[in-house]
Amino acid sequence: MMVCGGMARFTSGCMKQGIIDNVLEKQGIEKQVYDNRFGIFANIPFPKYIPYEGYKESSAGESQYTPNELFESSKKLMADGKNILQKLVATDEGSRNIKHLSKEFLEKVQRLTVMNSLNTTKITMAKDPSKIQLKVNVETSLDVLPAFDVITKP
């Protein structure tokens, strides 16, 4: 949860700084995509369905933060997540669901979390954020967690 929250704040910071475009919003189809993805939950009692308007209202809370505040929060969440993952890696296999949480998998997620946190630091240290470009590193990404490379354009 911490790692996902960190990535969400990272993404919000990048969008506010103009590093990532919200293509769905630009094309005017964000609500349609949201409804297609989460509309099914309106017909079942759990999990609680949040209509698109409620989602936008709750995500608007992040708009009060500067990109650097979002990046700092992101790094804190990722560091906390890394520490939790470290404890899970150290847990004996009998106490852990090894089918879904193998030691190797948890170590990969932990490494990606550290890499993404370091890349967040690179963005905050950039003198000219408009020259920052993100590239998804397909070789090191996992299905559950993308890895980003920060590239500074000349």
Backbone hydrogen bonds in HBPLUS format (Angstrom, degrees):
<---DONOR---> <-ACCEPTOR-->    atom                        ^
c    i                          cat <-CA-CA->   ^        H-A-AA   ^      H-
h    n   atom  resd res      DA  || num        DHA   H-A  angle D-A-AA Bond
n    s   type  num  typ     dist DA aas  dist angle  dist       angle   num
A0005-GLY N   A0001-MET O   2.91 MM   4  6.10 160.7  1.95 150.4 155.9     1
A0006-GLY N   A0002-MET O   2.84 MM   4  6.07 151.8  1.92 147.0 155.3     2
A0007-MET N   A0003-VAL O   2.91 MM   4  6.20 153.1  1.99 148.2 155.2     3
A0008-ALA N   A0004-CYS O   2.89 MM   4  6.14 149.1  1.98 146.3 155.3     4
A0009-ARG N   A0005-GLY O   2.97 MM   4  6.25 159.4  2.02 148.3 153.1     5
A0010-PHE N   A0006-GLY O   2.89 MM   4  6.06 153.1  1.96 142.9 151.4     6
A0011-THR N   A0007-MET O   2.89 MM   4  6.05 160.7  1.92 146.1 150.5     7
A0012-SER N   A0008-ALA O   2.92 MM   4  6.18 159.3  1.97 146.8 152.8     8
A0013-GLY N   A0009-ARG O   2.86 MM   4  6.05 160.7  1.89 150.3 155.4     9
A0014-CYS N   A0010-PHE O   2.94 MM   4  6.21 157.7  1.99 149.0 155.3    10
A0015-MET N   A0011-THR O   2.88 MM   4  6.13 151.6  1.96 149.0 157.0    11
A0016-LYS N   A0012-SER O   2.90 MM   4  6.14 159.7  1.94 150.4 155.9    12
A0017-GLN N   A0013-GLY O   2.96 MM   4  6.12 144.4  2.09 142.6 152.5    13
A0019-ILE N   A0014-CYS O   2.79 MM   5  4.95 142.4  1.93 158.4 157.2    14
A0020-ILE N   A0014-CYS O   3.26 MM   6  5.45 156.6  2.32 109.9 110.6    15
A0018-GLY N   A0015-MET O   3.16 MM   3  5.06 153.4  2.23  97.6 105.7    16
A0026-LYS N   A0022-ASN O   2.98 MM   4  6.29 161.9  2.01 154.6 160.3    17
A0027-GLN N   A0023-VAL O   2.91 MM   4  6.11 152.2  1.99 149.6 156.5    18
A0029-ILE N   A0024-LEU O   2.98 MM   5  5.33 149.4  2.07 159.1 158.8    19
A0028-GLY N   A0025-GLU O   3.05 MM   3  4.93 148.2  2.15  97.5 107.4    20
A0033-VAL N   A0029-ILE O   2.95 MM   4  6.20 165.0  1.98 160.6 164.2    21
A0034-TYR N   A0030-GLU O   2.91 MM   4  6.11 162.5  1.94 151.7 157.0    22
A0035-ASP N   A0031-LYS O   2.84 MM   4  6.03 169.3  1.85 154.1 156.8    23
A0036-ASN N   A0032-GLN O   2.90 MM   4  6.09 158.5  1.94 149.2 155.4    24
A0037-ARG N   A0033-VAL O   2.92 MM   4  6.06 150.5  2.01 146.6 154.7    25
A0038-PHE N   A0034-TYR O   2.82 MM   4  5.94 167.8  1.84 162.8 165.5    26
A0039-GLY N   A0035-ASP O   2.76 MM   4  4.68 139.7  1.93 130.0 136.2    27
A0041-PHE N   A0038-PHE O   3.03 MM   3  5.77 151.1  2.12 121.7 128.6    28
A0042-ALA N   A0039-GLY O   2.99 MM   3  5.56 160.7  2.03 117.2 123.3    29
A0043-ASN N   A0040-ILE O   3.25 MM   3  5.91 162.3  2.29 115.6 120.1    30
A0044-ILE N   A0041-PHE O   3.40 MM   3  5.41 170.6  2.41 104.8 107.4    31
A0054-GLY N   A0051-PRO O   2.94 MM   3  5.31 120.0  2.31 108.0 122.8    32
A0055-TYR N   A0051-PRO O   2.98 MM   4  6.35 154.9  2.04 154.7 162.9    33
A0056-LYS N   A0052-TYR O   2.88 MM   4  6.18 162.4  1.91 157.2 161.0    34
A0057-GLU N   A0053-GLU O   2.96 MM   4  6.14 154.3  2.03 142.9 150.3    35
A0058-SER N   A0054-GLY O   2.93 MM   4  6.13 160.3  1.97 147.5 152.5    36
A0059-SER N   A0055-TYR O   2.89 MM   4  6.06 153.1  1.96 150.0 158.0    37
A0060-ALA N   A0056-LYS O   2.93 MM   4  5.95 123.0  2.27 135.6 149.1    38
A0060-ALA N   A0057-GLU O   3.31 MM   3  5.15 139.3  2.49  90.7 102.0    39
A0062-GLU N   A0059-SER O   3.25 MM   3  5.89 154.0  2.33 112.9 118.1    40
A0063-SER N   A0060-ALA O   2.91 MM   3  5.27 149.1  2.01 108.4 118.3    41
A0065-TYR N   A0062-GLU O   3.10 MM   3  5.65 165.9  2.12 116.4 120.9    42
A0070-LEU N   A0066-THR O   3.01 MM   4  6.33 157.6  2.06 154.7 161.1    43
A0071-PHE N   A0067-PRO O   2.82 MM   4  6.12 156.4  1.88 153.2 160.4    44
A0072-GLU N   A0068-ASN O   2.87 MM   4  6.05 158.7  1.91 146.9 152.5    45
A0073-SER N   A0069-GLU O   2.97 MM   4  6.12 161.1  2.01 145.7 151.0    46
A0074-SER N   A0070-LEU O   2.83 MM   4  5.98 149.7  1.92 142.6 151.9    47
A0075-LYS N   A0071-PHE O   2.90 MM   4  6.19 159.6  1.94 151.2 155.2    48
A0076-LYS N   A0072-GLU O   3.06 MM   4  6.32 155.9  2.12 146.2 152.6    49
A0077-LEU N   A0073-SER O   2.95 MM   4  6.19 165.1  1.97 152.4 156.1    50
A0078-MET N   A0074-SER O   2.87 MM   4  6.10 161.4  1.90 153.8 159.5    51
A0079-ALA N   A0075-LYS O   2.87 MM   4  6.02 153.4  1.94 144.8 152.1    52
A0080-ASP N   A0076-LYS O   2.93 MM   4  6.17 160.8  1.96 151.4 156.4    53
A0081-GLY N   A0077-LEU O   2.83 MM   4  6.05 157.5  1.88 147.8 154.7    54
A0082-LYS N   A0078-MET O   2.81 MM   4  5.99 154.6  1.87 146.8 153.6    55
A0083-ASN N   A0079-ALA O   3.05 MM   4  6.31 153.4  2.12 145.3 151.8    56
A0084-ILE N   A0080-ASP O   3.06 MM   4  6.40 152.7  2.13 147.0 154.2    57
A0085-LEU N   A0081-GLY O   2.86 MM   4  6.13 161.9  1.89 152.5 157.9    58
A0086-GLN N   A0082-LYS O   2.85 MM   4  6.06 149.9  1.94 144.8 153.5    59
A0087-LYS N   A0083-ASN O   3.12 MM   4  6.40 148.9  2.22 141.0 148.1    60
A0088-LEU N   A0084-ILE O   2.95 MM   4  6.31 153.5  2.03 148.6 156.5    61
A0089-VAL N   A0085-LEU O   2.84 MM   4  6.12 155.2  1.90 152.6 159.2    62
A0090-ALA N   A0086-GLN O   3.17 MM   4  6.38 147.9  2.28 137.9 145.8    63
A0091-THR N   A0088-LEU O   3.10 MM   3  5.05 145.1  2.22  97.3 107.8    64
A0095-SER N   A0092-ASP O   2.96 MM   3  5.66 149.3  2.05 119.9 128.1    65
A0096-ARG N   A0093-GLU O   3.24 MM   3  5.01 153.8  2.31  96.9 104.7    66
A0098-ILE N   A0096-ARG O   2.94 MM   2  5.58 112.2  2.41 114.6  97.2    67
A0101-LEU N   A0097-ASN O   2.70 MM   4  5.54 152.6  1.77 159.0 167.1    68
A0106-LEU N   A0102-SER O   3.01 MM   4  6.28 171.3  2.02 159.9 161.6    69
A0107-GLU N   A0103-LYS O   2.96 MM   4  6.12 153.3  2.03 146.7 154.2    70
A0108-LYS N   A0104-GLU O   2.99 MM   4  6.26 149.5  2.09 144.0 152.0    71
A0109-VAL N   A0105-PHE O   2.97 MM   4  6.31 161.5  2.01 156.1 160.7    72
A0110-GLN N   A0106-LEU O   2.90 MM   4  6.05 154.3  1.97 143.2 151.0    73
A0111-ARG N   A0107-GLU O   2.91 MM   4  6.14 156.6  1.96 146.0 151.6    74
A0112-LEU N   A0108-LYS O   2.94 MM   4  6.19 165.0  1.96 153.3 157.2    75
A0113-THR N   A0109-VAL O   2.91 MM   4  6.06 152.0  1.98 145.8 153.8    76
A0114-VAL N   A0110-GLN O   3.08 MM   4  6.37 156.8  2.13 147.8 153.1    77
A0115-MET N   A0111-ARG O   2.89 MM   4  6.19 163.8  1.92 152.7 157.6    78
A0116-ASN N   A0112-LEU O   2.84 MM   4  6.00 165.4  1.86 152.9 156.4    79
A0117-SER N   A0113-THR O   2.96 MM   4  6.09 149.3  2.06 142.1 150.9    80
A0118-LEU N   A0114-VAL O   2.91 MM   4  6.19 157.7  1.96 152.5 158.2    81
A0119-ASN N   A0115-MET O   2.92 MM   4  6.21 151.6  2.00 146.6 155.0    82
A0120-THR N   A0116-ASN O   2.95 MM   4  6.17 140.5  2.11 138.1 148.5    83
A0121-THR N   A0117-SER O   3.09 MM   4  6.47 148.9  2.19 143.6 151.5    84
A0122-LYS N   A0118-LEU O   3.00 MM   4  6.40 150.2  2.09 144.3 152.6    85
A0123-ILE N   A0119-ASN O   3.10 MM   4  6.40 152.0  2.19 143.3 149.5    86
A0124-THR N   A0120-THR O   3.07 MM   4  6.43 159.5  2.12 149.3 154.5    87
A0125-MET N   A0121-THR O   3.00 MM   4  6.20 137.4  2.19 146.6 158.0    88
A0126-ALA N   A0123-ILE O   3.19 MM   3  5.26 152.9  2.27 101.9 110.0    89
A0131-LYS N   A0128-ASP O   2.91 MM   3  5.77 167.2  1.93 128.6 133.0    90
A0132-ILE N   A0129-PRO O   3.09 MM   3  5.29 165.8  2.11 112.1 114.9    91
A0153-LYS N   A0131-LYS O   2.62 MM  22  4.92 167.4  1.63 158.6 157.6    92
A0133-GLN N   A0151-ILE O   2.75 MM  18  5.05 142.8  1.89 154.2 163.8    93
A0151-ILE N   A0133-GLN O   2.77 MM  18  5.05 172.0  1.77 164.2 164.6    94
A0135-LYS N   A0149-ASP O   2.96 MM  14  5.17 150.1  2.06 146.7 154.5    95
A0149-ASP N   A0135-LYS O   2.78 MM  14  5.17 159.9  1.82 150.6 157.7    96
A0137-ASN N   A0147-ALA O   2.75 MM  10  5.35 169.7  1.76 150.4 154.1    97
A0141-SER N   A0137-ASN O   2.99 MM   4  5.98 134.9  2.20 150.5 163.8    98
A0142-LEU N   A0145-LEU O   2.87 MM   3  5.03 177.1  1.87 147.2 146.5    99
A0145-LEU N   A0142-LEU O   3.17 MM   3  5.03 143.8  2.30  96.3 106.7   100
